[in-house]
Amino acid sequence: MIRARRALGAAACCVLLALGVSGCFDHEGTGVAAPQVSGTGFPNAGDGVTPQLGGGARSRPRVPLSVGDRWDYALHVRVRTDDPAAGDPQSLTFERQGRSEITSTSDLGSHSYALRTSVGMYPLIEGSFETAPLRVDEAGVFYHLPTLNDLRTPPSHPDASRADAEDEAAALRFPLVRGLRWQTTFPYAGVATVAGLDRVRTPAGVFVAWRVELEPRYGEPGSRHTYWYSDAGVVRESHRVVQRLPSGGQVVSDWVSELTALQLAPGDQP
């Protein structure tokens, strides 16, 4: 998974450079929607086990995993290339649509997983396709051997013969409490930290969501990834990927994904 993400990221950089793409992304004045986020308090901060932490957020949020659950997103993308060898900095701003859906379930080893398929959620590769078996228990949310492809590559399928604890990555650790940290390899390898509890406004509605910040293990300084988790699933993502150029310049790719539509089974409703 990590090799796939790094390889696709490098390919994206080459594609963007070939197109002469580049730019700056700071939300203000770019035409890209700014994050509509406001902080909320932690009335029981520190105990980590109180069922309700205010505003409907729980230390163990509901994780929708029914077949047919679907999330649609708008992705606002800004790419900036600052290459001394090519002259003035260049930029490109564009939007794409992405979606994630629970398509099936399968047993791998001693666990049962829901298979989440995502299309277009990695906007630097047009037609990106990701498959990620995931499960939830009292300890958190875990992924098994997630893979990222493009639509020209047949999607990978879970291999039951390799299903063991070493093949899992912790996307979330429960109970959630501000300051909690853990090592993960998905969605990116690095250290994840619960940084806050926010009220997030999206086209699909307003959600109280945990803000989890991921400091990547690989890549250039300045890269970062932030996710907002609610009882409805992931309602917003914010990413910055910095890539150095042989000339000494860099490509900075930023994108924000916000939930635009939500379809959940009755038992998964927040």
N, C-alpha and C positions, 0 to 999 in steps of 0.2 A: 504493500500500500504506500509506504513512504517513498520507496523507489519510484513507484508510478507517479506520485504527486510531483516529485522533484523532476522526473523526466518530462512530464507534461508541462511543468512550469518552464523548463528550459526551452521546450519546443515553442511554447507561447511567446517567450521572449524573442526567439528567432523570427517567428511570424510577424510580430509587431514591428520589429526592426526592419524587416523586409518591406513592410507597408509604410515605413516612415512615421510610425505612430509614436506619440509621447505626450506627456502632459502632467499637470499638477492637479491634485485633488484635495481640496480643503473644505468642501461642502459650500462654503460661502462664496457666492458669485459664480459658481461653476454650473449651475443648472441641475446639479445632483441633489436629491432630497436630503436634507439634514436629518440626523437621528432625532426623533421626537421622544426624548427620554427625560424623565424627572425622577430624582431619587426619592425613596420612601424610607421611613425609619425601621429600625429593628427593635420592636418592643421587648423581644426576648433574646436579644443577641447573646450568643455565647453558650446557651444551653444545648443547642443542636438537636433537641429531641421534642420540643414543644410542637404539637401537630400544626398549629396555626401561628405564623409569624407576622400576621397582619396583612390586610389587603388581599386575602385569599391565597397567599403564597405559603407553601408547606415545606417542611424540612425534607420530606420525601414526596416530591411532586408526582402527580399522576403522569404516567408515560403512555400515550395512546399507541397501541400495538395491534389493533384489529385489522384484518384484511379489508381493504377498501378505504381505510383512513388515508386522506390526501391533503397535502399542503401545497399551495401555489404561491410563488414569490415573484416580485419584481426586483431585478438586480440593476443597480446604478453603478456604472463602472467609469473609472478615470485612470488613464495610463499616462505617465510622464516619462519622457526620455531626455536625459541631460547628457549628451555625448559631445565632449569637446572637439572630437574629430569631425563632427557633422554640423557644427555651427550652433545656432541658437537652439535652446530647448524647444521640444515639440510636445504636443499633447493631443489626446483623443478622449472624448467623453461619449459614452453610448449606454443604451439600456438593453437588457435581455430578460427573457422570462425563464423561470425554472420551476421545477416541481419535484416533490417527493411523495411516494406512495408505498403503503404496506401491501405487497402483492401476494405473499404466500407465507407459510410457516414450514419449518423443517426441524427435525431432531438431529443434533450434532453432538456426538458423545453422550454425556449425561444430561444435556440441557436441550430445551426447546427454544428455537429462535424465530422471530418474525423477520422476514426478508424485506428490507427497505430498498427500493430502487429510486434513484434520483437522476433527473435529466436536466442538464443546463445549469447546475449549481456551481460549477467551476468555470466562470465566464471567460477566462483567458483561452480556453479551448472550446471552440464552437461545437456543440453537440456532445459535450462531456456526458458520460454515463457511469454512474457509480452504483455498486451493489454492496449492501452492508447488512449481514445478519445481526440482529441485536436482541437482547433480553434484558429484563429488569428483575431485581430481587431486593431484599432488604439492604444489601450493601451498596447498590448503585445500578447504573446502566452500563452494559458491557457489549462491545462489538466483537464479532468473530471474523477474522480474516477479511476485512473490507478491501475492495479493489476499485480502482478508478481507471476507466477506459475512455476512448472516444467511440462514436457510433460506427466507425469503420472497423472496430475490433469486436469480435464476439464477446459478450459479457461473461465474466468468470462466475462459476457456481461454487457454493461451499463444498469443501471436501471433508466428508465425515471422518475419514481416516486420520485427519490432522486435528481433530477437535479436542483440545485440552486447554488447560488454564494458560499456557504460554502463548496460545494463539489469540487470546482475548486482550482487548484494550478497554480501559475504563474511561468512558465519556463523562460520567458523573460518579461521584462518591457520596453516599448517604451516611448520616443525615447532613444536609447542606447547612452550613453556617459560615458567616463571613470570615475570611481568612483561611479556610480549609484549602489545602494544597495536595496535589497528587501527580505522579508521573503518568503520562499517557503516550500512546503512539497513534491515536486517531482522535479527531480528524487530522491533526498534525502531531508529530513527535515533539514532546516538550513537557513543560510543567504548567498545569492548569490551576487556577486560583479562583475561588469564589470571592468576587470583588464587591458585590453590592446587590441590592434589591431595588428594582426600578419599575416605574409605571411607564410602559412603552406604548406609544400610539402608532398604529399601523393602518393601512387601508382596510384590513380585516377586522379592526376593532382595537380596543385598549386592553392591555394585559398587564398584570403584575408578574414580573419575571425575574429570575435570578440571573445576574450578570456574571458570566464565567470568562476570565481572560486567560489566554493561552500564550505563553512565551515559548516560541519554537526553539528546538534544539539545533536545527540546521538553518542555513540561510544567513543572510547578511544582517548586521545590526539595524534595528528599525522595523523589522518585520514583526507583525503582531496579528492576533486573531481574537475576536470577542463574540460570544454567543449569549443570547438571552433565552432562557428556558422557562416556560410556564406550564401550567396544567394542560394547555392546548398543544404542547410541543415547542419547537424552536420557532420563535416569532420574529427574530431579527438576528442578523449576523453582520459583523464589520471586519474587514480584512485589509491588511497592508502587506504586500510582498515586495521586498527590495532585492534587486539583482544588480551586481556589479558588472561593468563592461570592461573588456581588455584595455580600452582607451583611458580608463580611470573614471569614466562617468558611471551613470547608473540608470536603471529603469525602475520606477516606483509605480506599482499597480495597486489601486485601491478599489474596493467595491463594498457596497452595502446591499444586503438582501433583506427585504421586508415582506411580511406575510400579506398577501392580497386576498386569498380565499381559503376557506377551511372546510373540510368535509370529514366528520368524525362519526363513528358508530355511536348509537345512543349510550352505550355503556362507557364510552370514552369522553363524553362531553365534560368540559371543565366545570 
